[in-house]
Amino acid sequence: METETTSKIEQLEEKIDAIYDSVEKTRKYFLVMMWVSLAVVVLPALGLIFAIPAFINSYTASFEGLL
């Protein structure tokens, strides 16, 4: 009886270790996706903060000679 219980416990430990490895891989994947998403959204937004005023200045400067 004890050997059966011991073998079941060992099987459960192996399964728990496999689940833990899978969860860690998933956590790392989500972490990488979060950083990539931030880079794709935040960096262009920061670039637009500087690009839009420069564009507006050059656009309004093109109308100065018309008046």
N, C-alpha and C positions, 0 to 999 in steps of 0.2 A: 504494500500500500504506500509506503513512504517513497519507494523508488518511482512510482507512478506520479506522485505529487511533486517530487523533485524534478522529474523530467518535464512536467507541465510548467513548473515555475521557470525552468531554464528556457523553455520555448517562449513563454511570455516575456522574459527578459530580452530575448533576441528580437522579438517583435517590437517591444518598446524601444529598443535601441535603433531599429530600422525606422520607426516612426519619428524618433528624435532627429535622426539624420535628415529625413525628408522635410521635417518642419524647419530645420536650420537652413537647408537649401532654399526653401520657399521664402523664408525671412530675408535671406541675402538677396534673392531675386527682387522682392518688393522694395528693398532698400535701394538697390541699383536703379530700379524703375522710377523711384521717387526722385533720385538725384538727376536722372536723365530728364524727367518731366520738368523739374525746376529749371534745368539748364535750357530746355527748349522754350519755356514760357518766360522766365525771368530775364535771361540775358537779352533776347530781342526787345523786351519791354524797356530795359535800361538803355539799349541802343536807340530806341525811338525817343526817349526823353531828350537825348542830345540831337538827334537827327531832325525832329520836327521843328524846333526853333531855327535851326540852320536853314531848313527848307523854306520856312516862312520868311526869314530875312532875305534870302535870295529871290524869292517870289515877289515880295513887295519892292525890292530894289529894282526889279525889272520894270516896274510901272513908274519909277521916278522920272525917267526921260520922256514919258508920254505927256506929262502935264506941262 
